[in-house]
Amino acid sequence: MLCTIYKSTKKEGAYLYIPKKDDFSQVPDTLMSMFGKPALVMMINLDGRDLAQVDIEKVKQSLKDDGFFLQLPPPPENLLEQYKERKAQQGS
C-alpha cells in the first residue's frame, strides 16, 4: 500500500498520511486549517515496513476507512511529576 506523508507547518511533530499525493479531498477542512500548508516529506510503500512512532496497521486501517491518518507528537513528559514519583519511592 503506497502513501504520501506530509508534515504540518503549524503543529510541530504532526504528520498527515494520505493514499494519493496532493489529494486532500478526504481530509476534513477543519483539520486542514489546523494542520496548515502540508509540506511533502516522502512517499512510501507501507507493506512490509515498520514505523517508528505509530502502529502501521492503524495507519493502513485509517487510510482505508477514513482516507487519511493523522500522526500527532507524543505528549511532553511531565518532569515535575516524575521527580515527585521518584522522591516518593525513595522515601518509602
C-alpha positions in Angstrom: 0.0 0.0 0.0 1.5 3.3 -1.1 1.0 6.5 0.8 2.3 10.1 0.9 3.4 11.7 4.2 3.2 15.5 4.8 4.4 17.4 7.8 2.5 20.3 9.4 3.7 23.8 9.1 1.6 24.9 12.1 1.9 22.0 14.6 5.4 20.7 15.3 5.6 16.9 15.1 2.3 16.4 13.3 2.2 14.3 10.1 -0.6 13.6 7.7 -0.6 10.3 5.7 -2.8 10.2 2.6 -3.1 7.5 -0.1 -2.5 9.7 -3.1 -0.1 12.6 -3.5 -1.7 16.0 -3.1 -5.2 14.5 -2.8 -6.6 16.0 0.4 -10.2 15.5 -0.6 -10.9 13.1 2.3 -9.3 15.3 4.9 -11.8 17.5 6.8 -11.5 21.2 6.2 -11.2 21.9 9.9 -8.2 19.5 10.2 -6.6 21.1 7.1 -6.9 24.6 8.6 -5.3 23.5 11.9 -2.6 21.5 10.1 -1.5 24.4 7.9 0.1 24.1 4.5 1.2 20.5 4.1 4.9 20.1 3.4 5.8 16.9 1.5 8.1 14.6 3.4 8.1 11.3 1.4 6.1 8.7 -0.5 6.5 5.2 0.9 5.2 1.7 0.5 3.7 0.6 3.8 3.8 -3.1 3.0 6.5 -4.9 5.0 7.6 -1.8 6.9 7.6 -0.6 10.5 7.1 3.0 11.5 8.9 4.5 14.5 6.1 6.4 16.1 2.9 4.7 15.1 1.4 1.2 14.6 1.5 0.6 10.8 -1.7 -1.5 10.9 -3.6 1.5 12.4 -2.2 3.7 9.6 -3.3 1.3 7.0 -6.8 0.8 8.5 -7.3 4.6 8.9 -6.2 5.1 5.2 -8.8 2.5 4.1 -11.6 3.7 6.4 -11.1 7.5 6.6 -8.9 8.3 3.6 -6.1 9.8 5.8 -4.2 9.2 9.0 -3.0 12.0 11.4 0.1 11.4 13.5 0.4 13.7 16.5 3.6 14.1 18.6 3.6 12.3 21.9 2.6 14.5 24.9 5.5 16.2 26.6 7.0 14.5 29.6 5.9 15.9 33.0 9.3 16.1 34.6 7.8 17.5 37.9 5.5 14.5 38.3 8.4 12.1 37.5 10.6 13.9 40.2 7.8 13.7 42.7 7.3 10.0 42.0 11.0 9.2 42.4 11.1 11.1 45.7 8.0 9.3 47.0 9.6 5.9 46.1 12.9 6.9 47.8 11.0 7.9 50.9 9.3 4.6 51.4 
